[in-house]
């Protein structure tokens, strides 16, 4: 074969010209760059396909062992040790060339009943489902890390924020559960996506099925898929799967980005609510006093980059319905996106574990602010029978005078505001105001489901731990299924190869 790969085109019988150098160095190179990523899955797909062809008695008896043995030897070569060649188009044709070198007489049987893109799609799904389980595993680990933090800080006082303005008193545990609850929904999305990802598109004959007596169920079983993508044309060209995966991944990263954004603000000297471990920081080259929150910045960056992956993945599917070559970008983009997400989750979990919580600073911020103003207005409403709008106006006006005069909110200001708005004093006392606006007392009134009271928080932690345990059990079963399926496939290959 010449260096431009002319044998590839000539072997196809249709072309007479060599691939252009520009095509080899761009499109072919891009596909070959996914070789290490896709090689193992493609190898499993080839082994399963040949076993199925043997089972339906399509491959001649004298070709079976030679073909399967050659494929099995290729299977045991680490992809990192193979010199993939750009001029051989992609991973598939690199493997075909390797197979021809080992068993030229029987290699052609591998092509029976399937197109090139079926093999690539199977390899993509095999690596994707594995990485999807890894992402789920690290979401679970991050949830566990956050729940441990919550259990340690059920009573750690904190002012909650909206618009970066102090809003209500809460606890660090209740605040952190915001993100764990989101992750519980992430688990549902990822599990659902996994179930659809783990369906076999194999043996569809590219579009309308195959005239050969192909056994689709057997190949699905051999490769650990749980069921089929039934419609043969949809199986080859389904576009929603990659979009769904990237969308679910983006939801995960958006959630942890929001927490990372808050933590980066909390780590500033202006807040000083937390101290980031030096192990998760970087020193400034020019400013000796700085400790830059690099791990948080990196996590935020991954979340933003994933938006680009999601947009690109969606855009790549917006083609005529039979334009499968646009999937060549998806084959690498989606698994690599999942891998990057997995690493970001691992880093973020480690970052959370290394945090030092400055409880005194948090408490001081809650106690010195007016985060109990809502409760004071509601108490006035209920105690004096004043409508909600009027009670809100009384407290709001008193706070305005307090802020303008540089004073603490007191009974005189409330009573004066009441005279202005409802034409009478409430005769409220400073002690009563302090009692109603006490942050810890306020928190313990939030006893409804999902509230900030210690009882509600403990209930949520218990429920979330139960969900984590259930999902860990499911994930363990799915991983075991894939491992056992691969072992059974290899044993079947070994059994056939040793028969003669």
C-alpha positions in Angstrom: 0.0 0.0 0.0 1.3 3.4 -0.8 1.6 6.1 1.8 -1.5 7.9 0.6 -3.7 4.9 1.3 -4.7 4.2 -2.3 -5.3 0.5 -1.4 -8.1 1.5 0.8 -10.0 3.1 -2.0 -9.0 0.5 -4.6 -10.0 -2.4 -2.4 -13.5 -0.9 -2.2 -13.8 -1.4 -5.9 -15.6 1.9 -6.5 -12.8 4.5 -6.4 -9.8 4.8 -8.7 -8.2 7.8 -7.0 -6.2 8.0 -3.8 -7.4 10.0 -0.8 -6.3 13.6 -0.9 -3.4 14.5 1.4 -5.6 17.2 2.9 -8.3 14.6 3.7 -5.8 12.3 5.3 -4.3 15.0 7.5 -7.7 16.4 8.6 -10.7 14.2 8.6 -8.9 10.8 8.7 -6.5 12.1 11.4 -9.4 13.3 13.5 -11.1 9.9 13.4 -7.8 8.0 14.1 -7.2 10.2 17.1 -10.1 8.4 18.7 -8.4 5.0 18.3 -7.3 4.5 21.9 -10.8 5.6 23.1 -12.7 3.2 20.8 -10.4 0.3 20.2 -11.5 -1.9 23.1 -15.2 -1.5 22.4 -14.7 -2.1 18.7 -12.8 -5.2 19.5 -15.6 -6.6 21.6 -18.1 -5.7 18.9 -16.0 -7.7 16.3 -15.7 -10.7 18.6 -19.5 -10.7 19.3 -20.3 -10.3 15.6 -18.1 -13.2 14.5 -19.6 -15.5 17.2 -23.1 -14.6 16.0 -22.1 -15.3 12.3 -20.7 -18.7 13.5 -23.9 -19.4 15.4 -26.1 -18.8 12.3 -23.7 -20.9 10.3 -22.7 -18.2 7.9 -18.9 -18.4 8.1 -17.4 -21.6 6.6 -16.2 -24.2 9.1 -12.6 -23.9 8.0 -12.5 -20.1 8.4 -14.0 -19.8 11.9 -11.1 -20.5 14.2 -8.6 -18.6 12.1 -10.7 -15.5 12.0 -11.7 -15.5 15.7 -8.2 -16.4 16.9 -6.8 -13.4 14.9 -9.3 -11.1 16.4 -8.7 -12.4 19.9 -4.9 -11.8 19.5 -5.7 -8.2 18.4 -8.0 -7.8 21.4 -5.2 -8.6 23.8 -2.9 -5.9 22.3 -3.2 -2.6 24.4 -4.4 0.2 22.1 -1.6 2.4 23.4 0.9 0.0 21.8 -0.6 0.2 18.3 0.7 2.5 15.6 -2.5 3.7 14.1 -2.1 5.2 10.7 -4.0 8.3 9.5 -4.0 7.1 5.9 -6.1 4.1 7.0 -9.1 6.4 7.5 -10.3 5.5 11.0 -10.1 3.0 13.8 -12.2 0.4 11.9 -10.0 0.3 8.8 -6.9 0.3 10.9 -8.3 -2.9 12.6 -9.3 -4.3 9.3 -5.7 -3.9 8.0 -4.3 -5.5 11.2 -6.7 -8.4 10.7 -5.7 -8.8 7.0 -2.1 -9.1 8.0 -2.9 -11.9 10.4 -5.5 -13.9 8.4 -5.8 -12.6 4.8 -7.9 -15.6 3.7 -10.7 -15.1 6.3 -10.7 -11.4 7.2 -13.3 -10.6 4.6 -16.0 -12.5 6.6 -16.0 -9.9 9.3 -17.7 -7.4 7.1 -20.8 -9.7 6.5 -24.1 -8.0 7.4 -22.9 -4.7 8.9 -21.6 -1.3 7.8 -18.5 0.5 9.1 -20.6 2.9 11.2 -22.3 0.1 13.1 -19.0 -0.9 14.6 -18.1 2.6 15.5 -21.4 3.2 17.1 -21.1 0.1 19.2 -17.7 1.1 20.3 -18.9 4.5 21.2 -21.8 3.1 23.2 -19.6 0.6 25.0 -17.2 3.3 26.2 -20.0 5.8 26.8 -22.0 3.5 29.1 -18.9 2.7 31.1 -18.0 6.4 31.6 -21.6 7.2 32.4 -21.5 4.8 35.3 -18.2 6.4 36.4 -19.9 9.8 36.4 -22.8 8.4 38.5 -20.3 6.9 40.9 -18.6 10.3 41.5 -21.9 12.1 41.8 -22.7 9.7 44.6 -19.3 10.3 46.2 -19.8 14.0 46.1 -23.2 13.6 47.6 -21.7 11.6 50.4 -19.0 14.2 51.0 -21.6 17.0 51.2 -23.9 15.0 53.5 -20.9 14.4 55.9 -20.4 18.2 55.9 -24.1 18.7 56.5 -24.1 16.3 59.5 -21.3 18.3 61.0 -23.0 21.6 60.6 -26.7 21.1 61.3 -26.5 24.0 63.8 -23.9 26.1 62.1 -25.6 29.5 61.7 -25.4 31.2 58.4 -27.1 34.1 56.6 -28.7 32.9 53.4 -28.4 35.1 50.4 -30.4 36.1 47.4 -29.0 38.6 44.9 -25.8 38.3 47.1 -27.9 40.2 49.7 -28.5 38.7 53.2 -32.0 37.2 53.1 -33.0 34.8 55.9 -31.1 33.0 58.7 -30.3 29.4 57.8 -27.7 26.7 58.6 -24.8 25.6 56.6 -26.4 22.1 56.5 -29.6 23.4 55.0 -27.7 25.6 52.5 -25.6 22.6 51.3 -28.6 20.4 51.0 -29.7 22.7 48.1 -27.0 21.1 45.9 -27.4 17.5 47.2 -31.1 17.6 46.3 -30.1 18.7 42.8 -27.7 15.8 42.6 -30.5 13.4 43.5 -32.4 14.6 40.4 -29.1 14.3 38.4 -29.0 10.6 39.4 -32.5 10.1 38.1 -31.5 11.7 34.8 -28.3 9.8 34.4 -29.9 6.5 35.3 -32.6 7.1 32.8 -30.1 8.1 30.1 -28.0 5.0 30.9 -30.9 2.7 30.4 -31.4 4.1 26.9 -27.7 4.2 26.2 -27.4 0.5 27.0 -29.6 -0.7 24.1 -28.0 -2.4 21.2 -28.1 -1.0 17.6 -26.2 -4.0 16.3 -27.1 -6.1 13.2 -29.5 -3.5 11.6 -28.0 -3.7 8.1 -27.5 0.1 8.1 -31.1 1.2 7.4 -33.8 -1.4 6.6 -32.5 -4.5 8.3 -30.6 -7.4 6.7 -31.6 -10.3 4.4 -29.1 -12.4 6.4 -30.5 -14.5 9.3 -28.9 -12.1 11.7 -29.5 -12.7 15.4 -29.7 -9.2 16.9 -30.6 -10.5 20.4 -27.5 -12.7 20.6 -25.1 -9.8 19.8 -26.9 -7.6 22.3 -26.5 -10.3 25.0 -22.8 -10.9 24.2 -22.0 -7.2 24.5 -24.0 -6.7 27.7 -26.7 -4.5 26.2 -30.1 -4.8 27.9 -32.4 -4.9 24.9 -32.4 -3.5 21.4 -32.9 -0.2 19.7 -35.7 -1.8 17.8 -36.2 0.2 14.6 -33.3 -0.6 12.3 -33.0 2.9 10.8 -33.3 4.6 14.1 -30.7 2.3 15.6 -28.1 3.5 13.3 -28.9 7.2 13.2 -30.6 8.1 16.5 -29.7 11.7 17.3 -31.2 12.2 20.8 -28.9 10.0 22.7 -25.7 12.2 22.5 -27.8 15.3 23.2 -29.4 13.7 26.2 -26.1 12.6 27.7 -24.5 16.0 27.2 -27.6 17.7 28.6 -27.7 15.6 31.7 -23.9 16.2 32.2 -24.4 19.9 31.8 -27.1 19.8 34.5 -24.6 18.2 36.9 -21.9 20.7 36.2 -24.3 23.7 36.4 -25.2 22.6 39.9 -21.6 22.3 41.1 -20.7 25.5 39.3 -23.3 27.3 41.4 -21.8 26.0 44.6 -18.3 26.7 43.4 -19.3 30.3 42.6 -20.6 30.7 46.1 -17.5 29.1 47.7 -15.2 31.4 45.7 -17.1 34.4 47.1 -17.1 32.9 50.6 -13.3 32.4 50.4 -12.6 36.1 49.9 -11.4 38.3 52.8 -14.6 40.3 52.5 -16.6 37.2 53.5 -14.0 34.9 55.1 -16.7 32.2 55.6 -14.4 29.4 54.5 -10.7 28.7 54.0 -9.7 26.7 50.9 -7.0 24.1 51.5 -3.5 25.0 50.2 -3.7 21.6 48.4 -6.5 23.0 46.2 -5.1 26.4 45.7 -2.3 28.1 43.7 0.0 30.8 44.8 0.3 34.0 42.8 3.6 34.4 41.0 3.8 38.1 41.6 1.6 38.7 44.7 2.9 36.8 47.7 -0.2 37.5 49.9 -2.6 35.6 47.6 -4.0 32.1 47.7 -5.9 31.7 44.5 -8.9 29.2 44.5 -7.6 27.3 41.5 -9.7 24.1 42.0 -12.9 26.2 42.1 -11.9 28.1 39.0 -11.1 24.9 37.2 -14.4 23.4 38.1 -16.3 26.5 36.9 -14.3 26.3 33.7 -15.3 22.7 33.0 -18.9 23.7 33.5 -18.6 26.4 30.9 -16.7 24.3 28.4 -19.5 21.7 28.7 -21.9 24.2 27.3 -19.8 24.3 24.2 -19.8 20.5 24.0 -23.6 20.4 24.5 -24.1 23.0 21.7 -21.8 21.3 19.4 -23.3 17.9 20.0 -26.8 19.2 19.3 -25.6 21.0 16.2 -24.0 17.9 14.8 -27.3 16.0 14.9 -29.1 18.7 12.9 -28.6 17.1 9.5 -30.5 15.1 7.0 -31.6 12.0 8.9 -29.2 9.7 7.2 -26.0 11.8 7.6 -24.2 9.5 9.9 -20.7 10.8 9.1 -21.4 13.8 11.4 -21.3 11.4 14.2 -17.5 11.1 13.8 -17.2 14.2 16.0 -19.7 12.8 18.6 -17.7 9.5 19.0 -15.0 11.4 20.8 -16.7 14.5 22.1 -19.3 12.7 24.3 -17.1 10.1 26.0 -14.4 12.7 26.6 -16.9 15.1 28.0 -18.0 12.4 30.5 -14.4 11.7 31.4 -13.7 15.4 32.0 -16.9 15.6 34.1 -15.8 12.6 36.2 -12.4 14.2 36.9 -14.1 17.5 37.8 -16.4 15.7 40.3 -13.4 14.0 41.9 -11.6 17.3 42.3 -14.6 19.1 43.7 -15.3 16.3 46.2 -11.7 16.6 47.4 -12.0 20.4 47.6 -15.1 20.1 49.8 -13.4 17.6 52.1 -10.5 20.0 52.5 -12.5 23.1 53.4 -12.1 24.8 56.7 -15.4 26.3 57.9 -15.2 29.6 59.7 -18.2 29.1 61.9 -17.7 32.3 64.0 -17.6 34.5 60.9 -20.8 32.9 59.6 -22.6 33.3 63.0 -21.5 36.9 63.3 -22.8 37.8 59.8 -26.2 36.2 60.7 -26.5 37.9 64.1 -25.4 41.4 63.0 -27.7 41.6 60.0 -31.5 42.1 59.7 -32.2 38.6 58.4 -35.1 38.2 60.9 -37.0 41.1 59.4 -39.5 38.8 57.6 -40.3 37.0 60.8 -40.8 40.3 62.7 -43.3 41.5 60.0 -45.2 38.2 60.1 -45.3 38.3 63.9 -46.8 41.8 63.8 -49.3 40.6 61.2 -50.4 37.6 63.3 -50.3 39.3 66.7 -52.0 42.6 65.9 -54.2 41.5 63.0 -52.6 43.8 60.6 -52.6 42.8 56.9 -49.3 41.5 55.4 -48.6 44.5 53.3 -49.0 47.0 56.2 -46.9 44.9 58.5 -44.2 44.7 55.8 -44.3 48.5 55.4 -44.0 49.1 59.1 -40.8 46.9 59.4 -39.5 48.3 56.1 -39.9 51.9 57.2 -38.3 51.2 60.6 -35.3 49.6 58.9 -34.9 52.6 56.6 -34.8 54.9 59.6 -32.4 52.5 61.3 -30.1 52.4 58.3 -30.1 56.1 57.7 -29.5 56.9 61.4 -26.8 54.3 61.9 -28.8 52.7 64.7 -29.9 49.2 65.5 -33.5 48.3 64.8 -35.4 49.0 68.0 -38.9 49.2 69.5 -39.1 53.0 69.1 -38.4 52.8 65.4 -41.1 50.1 65.0 -43.6 52.0 67.0 -43.0 55.2 65.2 -43.3 53.5 61.8 -46.6 52.0 63.0 -47.9 55.4 63.9 -47.1 56.7 60.5 -48.7 53.8 58.6 -51.7 52.6 60.8 -52.0 55.7 63.0 -51.3 53.8 66.3 -48.3 52.5 68.2 -47.8 48.7 68.6 -46.3 49.2 72.1 -43.8 46.6 71.1 -40.6 46.1 73.3 -37.0 45.7 72.5 -36.9 42.4 74.2 -39.8 41.1 72.1 -38.1 42.2 68.9 -34.9 40.4 70.0 -36.8 37.3 70.7 -38.7 37.2 67.4 -35.5 38.1 65.4 -33.2 35.6 67.1 -31.7 33.6 64.1 -31.6 30.2 65.9 -35.1 30.5 67.1 -36.3 31.5 63.6 -34.6 28.4 62.1 -36.3 26.0 64.5 -39.7 27.4 63.4 -39.0 26.0 59.8 -40.4 22.6 60.6 -42.3 21.9 57.3 -40.8 19.4 54.8 -37.6 20.8 53.4 -37.3 23.5 56.0 -34.2 24.6 57.8 -35.1 23.2 61.3 -32.7 20.6 62.6 -35.6 18.0 62.4 -36.3 18.8 58.8 -32.6 18.7 57.9 -32.0 15.4 59.6 -35.1 13.9 57.7 -33.6 15.1 54.4 -30.2 13.7 55.1 -31.7 10.4 56.0 -33.8 10.3 52.8 -30.8 11.3 50.6 -28.6 8.6 52.2 -31.3 6.1 51.3 -31.4 7.3 47.7 -27.6 7.1 47.6 -27.6 3.5 48.9 -30.3 2.5 46.4 -28.3 4.1 43.5 -25.0 2.6 44.7 -26.7 -0.8 44.7 -28.1 -0.3 41.2 -24.7 0.9 39.9 -22.9 -2.1 41.4 -25.3 -4.4 39.6 -24.9 -2.6 36.3 -21.1 -2.7 36.5 -21.1 -6.3 37.5 -23.4 -7.1 34.5 -21.0 -5.4 32.1 -18.0 -7.1 33.6 -19.7 -10.6 33.6 -20.9 -10.1 30.1 -17.4 -9.3 28.8 -16.0 -12.3 30.7 -18.7 -14.6 29.2 -17.9 -13.2 25.7 -14.2 -13.9 26.1 -14.8 -17.4 27.5 -17.0 -18.1 24.5 -14.2 -16.9 22.2 -11.6 -19.0 24.0 -13.9 -22.0 23.8 -14.4 -21.8 20.1 -10.7 -21.1 19.4 -9.6 -24.2 21.4 -12.2 -26.5 19.8 -10.0 -27.5 16.8 
